[in-house]
Amino acid sequence: MTRITPFLWFDDNLEEALDFYATVFDEMTVTERSRTGPADTDPLCSARLRIHGQDLIAFNGGPQFPFTEAVSLFVSVDGQAEVGRLWERLTDGGEPSMCGWLKDRFGLSWRIVPTRLIELLGDPDSDRAARARDAMLRMSKIDIATLEAAADGTAGG
């Protein structure tokens, strides 16, 4: 069986990142830690973690290869409350971007997307889908009510 697992290179702050992500995601576990020596106090070299069923490998590699927006982690959520919660936590020390993208305090890019956005963008009525898309393009954090109003042609402005 072939398996693809995202590999994330951190700038010597992996331990801090693991602690942070554990506060952001309710289903986050570290399944393996590898240290530079035998003691629990030795620096962390790498870790395997699982966030909501997605396996990731993280490496404490140093500043040579910083994260860029060319790769992001896509998070599909069910409603506005979860969009807001994840957005607020992940932008704490990070920065918002456009169309549901943000960069966390470690420079890792995430896209927080409600399933309703995907439904609206795939609407069989192409005009409705286009209005939802155009509304999304003007957003930073995705707002479901605004998307729906735009799709329905009832949005002001």
Buried (B, 14 or more C-beta within 10 A) or exposed (E): EEEEEEEBBBBEBBBEBBEBBBEBBEEBEBEEBEBEEEEEEEEBBBBBBBBEEBEBBBBBBEEEEEBEEEEBBEBEBEEBEBBBBBBEBBBEEBEBBEBBBBBBBBBBBBBBBBEBBEBBBEBEEEEBBBBBBEBBEEBBBBBBEBBBBBBEEEBEE
